[in-house]
């Protein structure tokens, strides 16, 4: 028998591992990305408009205020960024709407008067 051939046990273990990895990415009802790395994460997809002190409006990209490589943005982090942008004087107020994706499913999220409202 050739030593380069995989044993039946190695093949069975490999197939079981591949099957487990594939089913780990399937969705359960009301959940996003069931895999354990993502199941506790909260993702916010939001469109914001900032109003400056002189009354002009412009789009606000909160994702450019996250750490490089970071993409997970929950309501507390979003509120911290909004507080920073208004406290720095860059915007008088920020408003917007979007979605919050988490293990509990999808929720609507709004920003009214620089405050996150779920």
FIKOLZA-1660 file (N, C-alpha, C; in steps of 0.1 Angstrom, whole numbers, plus 5000, padded with zeros to 4 digits):
% residues 118
   i   px   py   pz ch aa at
   1 5008 4988 5000  A  X  N
   1 5000 5000 5000  A  X CA
   1 5009 5012 5000  A  X  C
   2 5004 5023 4993  A  X  N
   2 5012 5035 4992  A  X CA
   2 5011 5043 5004  A  X  C
   3 5021 5049 5009  A  X  N
   3 5020 5058 5021  A  X CA
   3 5014 5072 5018  A  X  C
   4 5014 5075 5005  A  X  N
   4 5009 5089 5002  A  X CA
   4 4993 5089 5002  A  X  C
   5 4987 5077 5001  A  X  N
   5 4973 5077 5002  A  X CA
   5 4967 5080 5016  A  X  C
   6 4957 5088 5016  A  X  N
   6 4951 5091 5029  A  X CA
   6 4943 5079 5034  A  X  C
   7 4944 5077 5047  A  X  N
   7 4936 5066 5053  A  X CA
   7 4921 5070 5053  A  X  C
   8 4913 5060 5055  A  X  N
   8 4899 5062 5055  A  X CA
   8 4895 5071 5067  A  X  C
   9 4902 5070 5078  A  X  N
   9 4899 5079 5089  A  X CA
   9 4902 5093 5086  A  X  C
  10 4913 5096 5080  A  X  N
  10 4917 5110 5076  A  X CA
  10 4907 5116 5066  A  X  C
  11 4902 5108 5057  A  X  N
  11 4892 5112 5047  A  X CA
  11 4879 5115 5054  A  X  C
  12 4875 5107 5063  A  X  N
  12 4862 5109 5070  A  X CA
  12 4863 5121 5079  A  X  C
  13 4874 5123 5086  A  X  N
  13 4876 5135 5094  A  X CA
  13 4876 5148 5085  A  X  C
  14 4882 5147 5074  A  X  N
  14 4883 5159 5065  A  X CA
  14 4869 5162 5060  A  X  C
  15 4862 5152 5056  A  X  N
  15 4848 5155 5051  A  X CA
  15 4839 5160 5061  A  X  C
  16 4840 5155 5074  A  X  N
  16 4832 5160 5085  A  X CA
  16 4835 5174 5088  A  X  C
  17 4848 5178 5088  A  X  N
  17 4852 5191 5090  A  X CA
  17 4847 5201 5079  A  X  C
  18 4848 5197 5067  A  X  N
  18 4843 5205 5056  A  X CA
  18 4828 5207 5057  A  X  C
  19 4821 5196 5060  A  X  N
  19 4807 5197 5062  A  X CA
  19 4803 5207 5073  A  X  C
  20 4810 5206 5084  A  X  N
  20 4807 5214 5096  A  X CA
  20 4810 5229 5092  A  X  C
  21 4821 5232 5085  A  X  N
  21 4824 5245 5081  A  X CA
  21 4813 5251 5072  A  X  C
  22 4808 5243 5062  A  X  N
  22 4798 5248 5053  A  X CA
  22 4785 5251 5060  A  X  C
  23 4781 5242 5069  A  X  N
  23 4768 5244 5076  A  X CA
  23 4770 5256 5086  A  X  C
  24 4781 5259 5091  A  X  N
  24 4783 5270 5100  A  X CA
  24 4780 5283 5094  A  X  C
  25 4780 5284 5080  A  X  N
  25 4777 5297 5074  A  X CA
  25 4762 5298 5069  A  X  C
  26 4754 5287 5072  A  X  N
  26 4740 5288 5068  A  X CA
  26 4733 5297 5078  A  X  C
  27 4722 5302 5073  A  X  N
  27 4714 5311 5082  A  X CA
  27 4703 5304 5090  A  X  C
  28 4702 5308 5102  A  X  N
  28 4690 5303 5110  A  X CA
  28 4680 5314 5109  A  X  C
  29 4667 5311 5111  A  X  N
  29 4656 5321 5110  A  X CA
  29 4659 5332 5120  A  X  C
  30 4659 5345 5115  A  X  N
  30 4662 5356 5123  A  X CA
  30 4676 5359 5127  A  X  C
  31 4685 5353 5121  A  X  N
  31 4699 5355 5124  A  X CA
  31 4707 5358 5111  A  X  C
  32 4718 5365 5113  A  X  N
  32 4727 5369 5102  A  X CA
  32 4740 5362 5105  A  X  C
  33 4746 5355 5095  A  X  N
  33 4759 5350 5096  A  X CA
  33 4761 5342 5109  A  X  C
  34 4756 5330 5109  A  X  N
  34 4756 5321 5121  A  X CA
  34 4769 5318 5126  A  X  C
  35 4780 5319 5118  A  X  N
  35 4793 5315 5123  A  X CA
  35 4797 5323 5135  A  X  C
  36 4803 5316 5145  A  X  N
  36 4806 5322 5158  A  X CA
  36 4813 5335 5158  A  X  C
  37 4822 5337 5148  A  X  N
  37 4829 5349 5147  A  X CA
  37 4820 5361 5145  A  X  C
  38 4809 5359 5138  A  X  N
  38 4800 5370 5134  A  X CA
  38 4787 5370 5143  A  X  C
  39 4784 5360 5150  A  X  N
  39 4771 5359 5157  A  X CA
  39 4769 5369 5168  A  X  C
  40 4780 5374 5174  A  X  N
  40 4779 5384 5184  A  X CA
  40 4781 5398 5179  A  X  C
  41 4785 5399 5166  A  X  N
  41 4788 5412 5160  A  X CA
  41 4775 5420 5157  A  X  C
  42 4776 5433 5157  A  X  N
  42 4765 5441 5153  A  X CA
  42 4770 5451 5142  A  X  C
  43 4763 5450 5130  A  X  N
  43 4767 5458 5119  A  X CA
  43 4757 5469 5117  A  X  C
  44 4761 5481 5114  A  X  N
  44 4752 5492 5112  A  X CA
  44 4755 5497 5098  A  X  C
  45 4744 5497 5090  A  X  N
  45 4745 5503 5076  A  X CA
  45 4736 5515 5077  A  X  C
  46 4742 5527 5076  A  X  N
  46 4735 5539 5078  A  X CA
  46 4739 5550 5068  A  X  C
  47 4729 5559 5065  A  X  N
  47 4732 5571 5057  A  X CA
  47 4729 5583 5066  A  X  C
  48 4739 5592 5067  A  X  N
  48 4738 5603 5076  A  X CA
  48 4740 5616 5068  A  X  C
  49 4733 5627 5073  A  X  N
  49 4734 5640 5067  A  X CA
  49 4737 5649 5079  A  X  C
  50 4748 5657 5078  A  X  N
  50 4752 5666 5088  A  X CA
  50 4748 5681 5084  A  X  C
  51 4743 5688 5094  A  X  N
  51 4740 5702 5092  A  X CA
  51 4750 5711 5099  A  X  C
  52 4757 5719 5091  A  X  N
  52 4767 5728 5097  A  X CA
  52 4761 5740 5104  A  X  C
  53 4769 5748 5111  A  X  N
  53 4764 5759 5118  A  X CA
  53 4758 5770 5109  A  X  C
  54 4763 5771 5096  A  X  N
  54 4757 5780 5087  A  X CA
  54 4745 5775 5079  A  X  C
  55 4740 5763 5083  A  X  N
  55 4728 5757 5077  A  X CA
  55 4730 5748 5065  A  X  C
  56 4743 5747 5060  A  X  N
  56 4745 5738 5049  A  X CA
  56 4744 5723 5053  A  X  C
  57 4740 5715 5044  A  X  N
  57 4740 5700 5047  A  X CA
  57 4749 5693 5038  A  X  C
  58 4755 5683 5044  A  X  N
  58 4765 5674 5036  A  X CA
  58 4764 5660 5042  A  X  C
  59 4768 5650 5033  A  X  N
  59 4768 5637 5038  A  X CA
  59 4779 5634 5048  A  X  C
  60 4776 5626 5058  A  X  N
  60 4786 5622 5068  A  X CA
  60 4790 5608 5067  A  X  C
  61 4802 5605 5066  A  X  N
  61 4807 5591 5065  A  X CA
  61 4813 5587 5079  A  X  C
  62 4806 5580 5087  A  X  N
  62 4811 5576 5100  A  X CA
  62 4821 5566 5099  A  X  C
  63 4822 5558 5088  A  X  N
  63 4831 5547 5087  A  X CA
  63 4845 5552 5086  A  X  C
  64 4847 5564 5081  A  X  N
  64 4861 5569 5080  A  X CA
  64 4867 5573 5094  A  X  C
  65 4858 5573 5104  A  X  N
  65 4863 5576 5118  A  X CA
  65 4866 5563 5126  A  X  C
  66 4864 5551 5120  A  X  N
  66 4867 5539 5126  A  X CA
  66 4882 5535 5125  A  X  C
  67 4887 5526 5133  A  X  N
  67 4901 5522 5131  A  X CA
  67 4903 5515 5118  A  X  C
  68 4915 5516 5112  A  X  N
  68 4918 5510 5099  A  X CA
  68 4915 5495 5100  A  X  C
  69 4908 5489 5091  A  X  N
  69 4904 5475 5091  A  X CA
  69 4892 5472 5099  A  X  C
  70 4886 5481 5106  A  X  N
  70 4874 5478 5114  A  X CA
  70 4862 5481 5106  A  X  C
  71 4852 5473 5107  A  X  N
  71 4839 5475 5100  A  X CA
  71 4827 5472 5109  A  X  C
  72 4829 5468 5121  A  X  N
  72 4818 5466 5130  A  X CA
  72 4815 5478 5137  A  X  C
  73 4803 5483 5135  A  X  N
  73 4798 5495 5141  A  X CA
  73 4785 5493 5148  A  X  C
  74 4784 5493 5161  A  X  N
  74 4772 5491 5168  A  X CA
  74 4767 5505 5173  A  X  C
  75 4755 5505 5178  A  X  N
  75 4749 5518 5183  A  X CA
  75 4758 5526 5193  A  X  C
  76 4764 5520 5203  A  X  N
  76 4773 5528 5212  A  X CA
  76 4785 5534 5204  A  X  C
  77 4791 5527 5195  A  X  N
  77 4802 5533 5188  A  X CA
  77 4797 5544 5178  A  X  C
  78 4786 5542 5172  A  X  N
  78 4780 5552 5164  A  X CA
  78 4777 5565 5172  A  X  C
  79 4771 5563 5184  A  X  N
  79 4768 5575 5192  A  X CA
  79 4781 5582 5196  A  X  C
  80 4791 5575 5199  A  X  N
  80 4804 5581 5203  A  X CA
  80 4810 5589 5191  A  X  C
  81 4809 5584 5179  A  X  N
  81 4814 5592 5167  A  X CA
  81 4805 5604 5165  A  X  C
  82 4792 5603 5167  A  X  N
  82 4783 5614 5165  A  X CA
  82 4786 5625 5175  A  X  C
  83 4788 5621 5188  A  X  N
  83 4791 5630 5199  A  X CA
  83 4804 5638 5195  A  X  C
  84 4814 5630 5190  A  X  N
  84 4827 5637 5187  A  X CA
  84 4825 5647 5176  A  X  C
  85 4817 5643 5165  A  X  N
  85 4815 5652 5154  A  X CA
  85 4808 5665 5158  A  X  C
  86 4798 5664 5167  A  X  N
  86 4790 5676 5171  A  X CA
  86 4798 5684 5181  A  X  C
  87 4805 5677 5191  A  X  N
  87 4813 5684 5201  A  X CA
  87 4825 5692 5195  A  X  C
  88 4830 5686 5184  A  X  N
  88 4842 5693 5177  A  X CA
  88 4837 5706 5169  A  X  C
  89 4824 5707 5168  A  X  N
  89 4819 5719 5161  A  X CA
  89 4818 5717 5146  A  X  C
  90 4822 5705 5141  A  X  N
  90 4821 5703 5127  A  X CA
  90 4806 5703 5122  A  X  C
  91 4797 5698 5130  A  X  N
  91 4783 5698 5126  A  X CA
  91 4775 5703 5138  A  X  C
  92 4764 5710 5135  A  X  N
  92 4754 5714 5145  A  X CA
  92 4745 5703 5149  A  X  C
  93 4741 5695 5139  A  X  N
  93 4733 5683 5142  A  X CA
  93 4735 5673 5130  A  X  C
  94 4732 5660 5133  A  X  N
  94 4734 5650 5123  A  X CA
  94 4721 5641 5124  A  X  C
  95 4715 5638 5112  A  X  N
  95 4703 5631 5111  A  X CA
  95 4705 5620 5100  A  X  C
  96 4698 5609 5101  A  X  N
  96 4699 5598 5091  A  X CA
  96 4691 5586 5095  A  X  C
  97 4692 5576 5086  A  X  N
  97 4684 5563 5088  A  X CA
  97 4692 5552 5082  A  X  C
  98 4689 5540 5087  A  X  N
  98 4696 5528 5082  A  X CA
  98 4691 5515 5089  A  X  C
  99 4699 5505 5088  A  X  N
  99 4696 5492 5094  A  X CA
  99 4707 5487 5104  A  X  C
 100 4702 5480 5113  A  X  N
 100 4711 5474 5123  A  X CA
 100 4710 5459 5122  A  X  C
 101 4721 5452 5119  A  X  N
 101 4721 5437 5117  A  X CA
 101 4728 5431 5128  A  X  C
 102 4722 5422 5135  A  X  N
 102 4728 5415 5146  A  X CA
 102 4722 5401 5147  A  X  C
 103 4726 5393 5157  A  X  N
 103 4721 5380 5159  A  X CA
 103 4706 5379 5162  A  X  C
 104 4701 5391 5166  A  X  N
 104 4686 5392 5168  A  X CA
 104 4678 5395 5155  A  X  C
 105 4685 5396 5144  A  X  N
 105 4679 5399 5132  A  X CA
 105 4682 5413 5127  A  X  C
 106 4673 5419 5119  A  X  N
 106 4674 5432 5114  A  X CA
 106 4665 5442 5120  A  X  C
 107 4670 5454 5124  A  X  N
 107 4661 5464 5130  A  X CA
 107 4664 5477 5122  A  X  C
 108 4654 5486 5122  A  X  N
 108 4656 5499 5117  A  X CA
 108 4663 5508 5127  A  X  C
 109 4671 5517 5123  A  X  N
 109 4678 5526 5132  A  X CA
 109 4677 5540 5126  A  X  C
 110 4675 5550 5134  A  X  N
 110 4675 5563 5130  A  X CA
 110 4684 5572 5138  A  X  C
 111 4689 5583 5133  A  X  N
 111 4696 5593 5140  A  X CA
 111 4688 5606 5139  A  X  C
 112 4683 5611 5150  A  X  N
 112 4676 5623 5150  A  X CA
 112 4682 5633 5160  A  X  C
 113 4686 5644 5155  A  X  N
 113 4692 5654 5164  A  X CA
 113 4705 5649 5170  A  X  C
 114 4713 5642 5163  A  X  N
 114 4726 5636 5167  A  X CA
 114 4724 5625 5178  A  X  C
 115 4713 5619 5179  A  X  N
 115 4710 5608 5188  A  X CA
 115 4706 5596 5181  A  X  C
 116 4711 5584 5185  A  X  N
 116 4708 5572 5179  A  X CA
 116 4695 5567 5185  A  X  C
 117 4685 5563 5176  A  X  N
 117 4672 5559 5181  A  X CA
 117 4669 5545 5174  A  X  C
 118 4667 5535 5182  A  X  N
 118 4664 5522 5177  A  X CA
 118 4649 5519 5176  A  X  C
% end
